Amino acid sequence: MGTLGRHLLFGCLARAAALSGVGATLGTIIGLIEEGNRAAAAGAADTSWLASLARVPEVLFFASPLVALLAVLWTARDLVPEPVAEGLAGAGVRGRRIDAALAGACVVVALAAAALGGWLAPWAQRESAADPSTAWARSGGVPEWTAAGWTWVRTGGRLVRIEVAPDGVRAARALEFGPGGPRETPLGGSSAGLAIPTAAELGLLAAPPAFLTFPDLLEAAAVRERFGHLAAPVLSELALRAAVAVLAFPAAAVGLACRRIRLRGRRWWLVALLALASLLGLQASHVWATRGELPIAAVVAVPLAAALAVAALAWVVASRRQ
């Protein structure tokens, strides 16, 4: 990479960092409002700054595609405006070199988003959350059994009630279906041959998917499938995070097309269209996939297809004379 490429790459990264600072400020404000409301409801005198800052990684993660797009536009406006781009083209510098440097910065943004969504954001929420029920909201709501200290699992071809006691985890009752309807029967010594989930596995069943890192989500999905729980909420959360990180690439493509569009109105129209199409597609597909009404792959495919369609439209507009 030449001097021009490094100049554009670091300039784009610096602007992405500045935009992330704006996002961090917004995340802190949101966290303070939520923590203030929680403290007021609980009758507490003050709020926790740590709990307020815990929302920052999540806000930055979901804003990463927009950060990539705006960083490209900002860099193009400041470092390679239209007269400079025309002068560079006259000097033999191809536009592909400029695009490659800006795209490289967007790759860094995508990798940072994957780290935020895969590890930092769930860790921050888990460590500071006072009410896990709010984290369950985007995964279909809190399961009723999480507050009861027991759950039903499917093991040994039977539905077995697993209870968490001070002395450990034990299988207490089996659910049997007969002419009179379902009934519970004590297991007693007949539970010896059953595969009983460990305390760690029960913890993965009870934890909100938003609190789980990438490796934990994969493990939680395996535990859910092993013991007869619906794995869709966990797999949909995993696909949601992957989709947000991948959306940085079509967002960058829209930004590269917009730098060739002279009319500002068209640029911002395309930016708004990208945000609307991708985020609506992401949210709708995630909700339906969590319920099991859509395949998990749709959580990635739907918003990505919408974003790629907007990117294709942006390049069509850029190819026309402005």
C-alpha positions as CSV (number, residue, x, y, z in Angstrom):
1,M,0.0,0.0,0.0
2,G,1.4,3.4,-1.0
3,T,1.5,6.7,0.8
4,L,-2.0,7.7,-0.6
5,G,-3.5,4.4,0.5
6,R,-2.2,4.7,4.0
7,H,-3.3,8.3,4.2
8,L,-6.8,7.4,3.2
9,L,-6.9,4.2,5.4
10,F,-5.8,6.0,8.6
11,G,-7.9,9.0,7.8
12,C,-11.0,6.8,7.4
13,L,-10.2,4.9,10.6
14,A,-9.8,8.2,12.5
15,R,-13.2,9.4,11.3
16,A,-14.7,6.0,12.2
17,A,-13.3,6.4,15.7
18,A,-14.7,9.9,16.0
19,L,-18.2,8.6,14.9
20,S,-17.8,5.8,17.5
21,G,-17.2,8.4,20.1
22,V,-20.5,10.0,19.2
23,G,-22.1,6.6,19.5
24,A,-20.4,5.9,22.9
25,T,-21.8,9.2,24.1
26,L,-25.3,8.3,22.9
27,G,-24.9,4.8,24.5
28,T,-23.9,6.4,27.8
29,I,-26.9,8.7,27.8
30,I,-29.3,5.8,27.0
31,G,-27.7,3.8,29.8
32,L,-28.0,6.7,32.3
33,I,-31.7,7.1,31.4
34,E,-32.4,3.4,31.8
35,E,-30.4,3.2,35.0
36,G,-32.2,6.3,36.4
37,N,-35.6,4.8,35.6
38,R,-34.6,1.5,37.3
39,A,-33.2,3.3,40.4
40,A,-36.4,5.4,40.6
41,A,-38.6,2.3,40.4
42,A,-36.5,0.6,43.1
43,G,-36.4,3.7,45.3
44,A,-32.6,3.9,45.1
45,A,-31.0,7.3,45.8
46,D,-28.3,7.2,43.0
47,T,-27.5,5.4,39.8
48,S,-24.6,3.2,38.8
49,W,-22.1,4.6,36.2
50,L,-20.9,1.1,35.5
51,A,-24.4,-0.1,34.6
52,S,-24.8,3.0,32.4
53,L,-21.6,2.4,30.5
54,A,-22.6,-1.2,29.9
55,R,-24.8,-0.2,27.0
56,V,-22.0,1.5,25.1
57,P,-20.6,-1.7,23.5
58,E,-24.0,-2.8,22.4
59,V,-24.9,0.6,20.8
60,L,-21.5,0.7,19.0
61,F,-22.1,-2.8,17.7
62,F,-25.5,-2.1,16.2
63,A,-24.3,1.2,14.8
64,S,-21.2,-0.3,13.2
65,P,-22.7,-0.5,9.6
66,L,-23.7,3.1,9.8
67,V,-20.3,4.1,11.2
68,A,-18.6,2.4,8.2
69,L,-20.8,4.2,5.7
70,L,-20.5,7.6,7.3
71,A,-16.7,7.2,7.7
72,V,-16.3,6.5,4.0
73,L,-18.5,9.6,3.1
74,W,-16.7,11.8,5.6
75,T,-13.2,10.7,4.3
76,A,-14.2,11.1,0.7
77,R,-15.5,14.7,1.4
78,D,-12.4,15.8,3.3
79,L,-9.5,13.9,1.6
80,V,-10.7,13.1,-1.9
81,P,-13.4,15.6,-2.9
82,E,-14.4,15.7,-6.6
83,P,-11.7,18.2,-7.8
84,V,-9.0,16.2,-6.0
85,A,-10.3,12.9,-7.4
86,E,-10.3,14.3,-10.9
87,G,-6.7,15.6,-10.4
88,L,-5.6,12.2,-9.2
89,A,-7.2,10.5,-12.1
90,G,-5.4,12.9,-14.4
91,A,-2.1,11.9,-12.7
92,G,-2.8,8.3,-13.4
93,V,-4.1,7.3,-10.0
94,R,-7.1,5.0,-10.5
95,G,-10.2,5.3,-8.4
96,R,-9.8,1.7,-7.4
97,R,-6.8,2.6,-5.3
98,I,-9.0,5.1,-3.4
99,D,-11.8,2.5,-3.1
100,A,-9.4,-0.2,-1.8
101,A,-8.1,2.0,1.0
102,L,-11.5,3.0,2.1
103,A,-12.8,-0.6,1.9
104,G,-9.8,-1.7,4.0
105,A,-10.9,0.7,6.8
106,C,-14.4,-0.9,6.6
107,V,-12.9,-4.4,7.0
108,V,-11.3,-3.1,10.3
109,V,-14.7,-1.7,11.4
110,A,-16.4,-5.1,10.6
111,L,-13.8,-7.0,12.7
112,A,-14.2,-4.6,15.5
113,A,-18.0,-5.0,15.3
114,A,-17.6,-8.8,15.5
115,A,-15.4,-8.4,18.6
116,L,-17.9,-6.1,20.2
117,G,-21.0,-8.2,19.4
118,G,-19.4,-11.5,20.0
119,W,-17.6,-10.9,23.3
120,L,-17.5,-7.4,24.8
121,A,-21.2,-6.4,24.6
122,P,-22.7,-9.6,26.1
123,W,-20.0,-9.6,28.8
124,A,-20.8,-6.0,29.7
125,Q,-24.5,-6.6,29.9
126,R,-24.1,-9.8,31.9
127,E,-21.8,-8.2,34.5
128,S,-23.9,-5.1,35.1
129,A,-27.5,-6.2,34.4
130,A,-29.8,-5.7,37.4
131,D,-32.8,-7.2,35.7
132,P,-32.1,-10.0,33.1
133,S,-35.7,-9.9,32.0
134,T,-35.0,-6.8,29.8
135,A,-32.3,-8.8,28.0
136,W,-34.8,-11.6,27.3
137,A,-37.0,-9.1,25.5
138,R,-35.3,-9.5,22.1
139,S,-35.4,-13.3,22.4
140,G,-39.1,-13.8,22.9
141,G,-39.5,-13.0,26.6
142,V,-38.4,-14.7,29.8
143,P,-39.2,-18.4,30.1
144,E,-41.6,-18.9,33.1
145,W,-39.5,-21.6,34.6
146,T,-36.3,-19.5,35.1
147,A,-37.6,-17.9,38.3
148,A,-39.0,-21.2,39.7
149,G,-35.8,-23.1,40.2
150,W,-36.8,-26.0,38.0
151,T,-37.3,-26.8,34.4
152,W,-38.5,-29.6,32.1
153,V,-36.0,-31.4,29.9
154,R,-36.3,-34.3,27.6
155,T,-34.0,-37.2,28.5
156,G,-34.2,-40.9,28.2
157,G,-37.3,-40.6,26.0
158,R,-39.2,-38.9,28.9
159,L,-40.1,-35.4,30.0
160,V,-38.3,-35.0,33.4
161,R,-38.6,-32.2,35.9
162,I,-35.2,-31.0,36.9
163,E,-34.9,-29.2,40.2
164,V,-32.0,-27.1,41.5
165,A,-31.5,-27.9,45.2
166,P,-28.8,-26.8,47.7
167,D,-27.2,-30.2,47.4
168,G,-27.1,-30.1,43.6
169,V,-29.2,-30.8,40.5
170,R,-31.6,-33.7,40.6
171,A,-34.4,-35.2,38.5
172,A,-37.5,-35.1,40.7
173,R,-40.5,-36.0,38.6
174,A,-41.5,-37.4,35.2
175,L,-44.4,-36.2,33.1
176,E,-46.5,-39.1,31.8
177,F,-49.4,-38.9,29.4
178,G,-52.4,-41.3,29.9
179,P,-56.1,-41.5,29.2
180,G,-56.7,-39.0,32.0
181,G,-54.3,-36.5,30.6
182,P,-50.7,-35.6,31.7
183,R,-49.7,-36.3,35.3
184,E,-46.5,-36.1,37.3
185,T,-45.0,-39.1,38.9
186,P,-42.0,-39.2,41.4
187,L,-38.9,-40.7,39.9
188,G,-37.2,-41.9,43.1
189,G,-34.4,-44.3,42.4
190,S,-35.4,-44.7,38.7
191,S,-33.5,-41.5,37.7
192,A,-30.2,-43.2,38.0
193,G,-29.9,-44.0,34.3
194,L,-31.1,-40.6,33.1
195,A,-28.8,-37.9,31.6
196,I,-29.3,-35.0,33.9
197,P,-28.0,-31.5,32.9
198,T,-25.3,-30.1,35.1
199,A,-25.6,-26.8,36.9
200,A,-23.5,-25.2,34.1
201,E,-25.8,-26.5,31.4
202,L,-28.9,-25.3,33.4
203,G,-27.2,-21.9,33.6
204,L,-26.9,-21.8,29.8
205,L,-30.6,-22.8,29.5
206,A,-31.6,-20.0,31.9
207,A,-29.2,-17.2,30.6
208,P,-30.7,-14.6,28.2
209,P,-29.1,-15.1,24.7
210,A,-28.0,-11.4,24.8
211,F,-25.7,-12.3,27.8
212,L,-23.9,-15.1,25.9
213,T,-20.7,-14.7,23.9
214,F,-20.2,-16.5,20.6
215,P,-18.7,-19.7,22.1
216,D,-21.4,-19.7,24.8
217,L,-24.2,-19.3,22.2
218,L,-22.9,-22.4,20.3
219,E,-22.7,-24.4,23.5
220,A,-26.2,-23.2,24.6
221,A,-27.7,-24.3,21.3
222,A,-26.2,-27.8,21.7
223,V,-27.5,-28.0,25.3
224,R,-31.0,-26.9,24.2
225,E,-31.1,-29.5,21.4
226,R,-29.8,-32.2,23.7
227,F,-32.5,-31.6,26.4
228,G,-35.5,-30.8,24.2
229,H,-35.5,-27.0,24.5
230,L,-36.1,-24.8,21.5
231,A,-32.7,-23.7,20.1
232,A,-34.1,-21.1,17.8
233,P,-33.8,-18.1,20.2
234,V,-30.1,-18.8,20.7
235,L,-29.3,-19.5,17.1
236,S,-31.2,-16.4,16.0
237,E,-29.2,-14.3,18.4
238,L,-26.0,-15.8,16.9
239,A,-27.2,-15.0,13.4
240,L,-28.2,-11.5,14.4
241,R,-24.7,-10.7,15.6
242,A,-23.1,-12.2,12.5
243,A,-25.5,-10.2,10.2
244,V,-24.7,-6.9,11.9
245,A,-21.0,-7.4,11.4
246,V,-21.4,-8.5,7.7
247,L,-23.6,-5.5,7.0
248,A,-20.5,-3.3,7.2
249,F,-19.5,-4.5,3.7
250,P,-22.7,-3.5,1.7
251,A,-22.7,-0.3,3.8
252,A,-19.1,0.4,2.5
253,A,-20.3,-0.4,-1.0
254,V,-23.0,2.2,-0.7
255,G,-20.5,4.7,0.6
256,L,-18.1,4.1,-2.2
257,A,-20.9,4.7,-4.7
258,C,-22.2,7.8,-2.9
259,R,-18.7,9.4,-3.2
260,R,-19.3,9.4,-6.9
261,I,-22.7,11.1,-6.6
262,R,-22.5,14.9,-6.7
263,L,-26.0,15.6,-5.5
264,R,-26.1,15.5,-1.7
265,G,-29.9,14.9,-1.7
266,R,-29.4,11.6,-3.5
267,R,-26.6,10.6,-1.2
268,W,-28.6,11.0,2.0
269,W,-31.6,9.4,0.4
270,L,-29.6,6.3,-0.2
271,V,-28.1,6.4,3.3
272,A,-31.6,6.5,4.8
273,L,-32.8,3.8,2.5
274,L,-29.9,1.5,3.5
275,A,-30.6,2.0,7.2
276,L,-34.3,1.5,6.9
277,A,-34.1,-1.6,4.6
278,S,-31.3,-3.4,6.5
279,L,-32.5,-2.7,10.1
280,L,-36.1,-3.5,9.4
281,G,-35.1,-6.7,7.6
282,L,-32.8,-7.6,10.5
283,Q,-35.4,-7.0,13.2
284,A,-38.3,-8.7,11.4
285,S,-36.3,-11.8,10.4
286,H,-34.8,-12.1,14.0
287,V,-38.3,-12.0,15.6
288,W,-39.8,-14.6,13.2
289,A,-36.7,-16.8,13.5
290,T,-36.8,-16.7,17.3
291,R,-40.4,-18.0,17.1
292,G,-39.4,-20.7,14.7
293,E,-41.4,-19.3,11.8
294,L,-38.3,-18.6,9.6
295,P,-35.1,-20.5,9.1
296,I,-32.1,-19.2,11.1
297,A,-30.3,-18.4,7.8
298,A,-32.9,-15.8,7.0
299,V,-31.7,-13.6,9.9
300,V,-28.5,-13.1,7.8
301,A,-29.9,-13.5,4.3
302,V,-32.8,-11.0,4.5
303,P,-31.0,-7.9,5.8
304,L,-27.9,-8.7,3.6
305,A,-30.1,-9.0,0.5
306,A,-31.8,-5.7,1.3
307,A,-28.5,-4.0,1.9
308,L,-27.0,-5.4,-1.3
309,A,-30.1,-4.3,-3.3
310,V,-29.6,-0.7,-2.0
311,A,-25.9,-1.0,-2.8
312,A,-26.7,-2.0,-6.4
313,L,-29.2,0.9,-6.7
314,A,-26.5,3.3,-5.4
315,W,-24.0,2.1,-8.1
316,V,-26.7,2.5,-10.8
317,V,-27.4,6.0,-9.6
318,A,-23.6,6.7,-9.5
319,S,-23.1,5.5,-13.0
320,R,-25.6,8.0,-14.4
321,R,-24.6,11.5,-15.2
322,Q,-25.4,13.8,-12.2
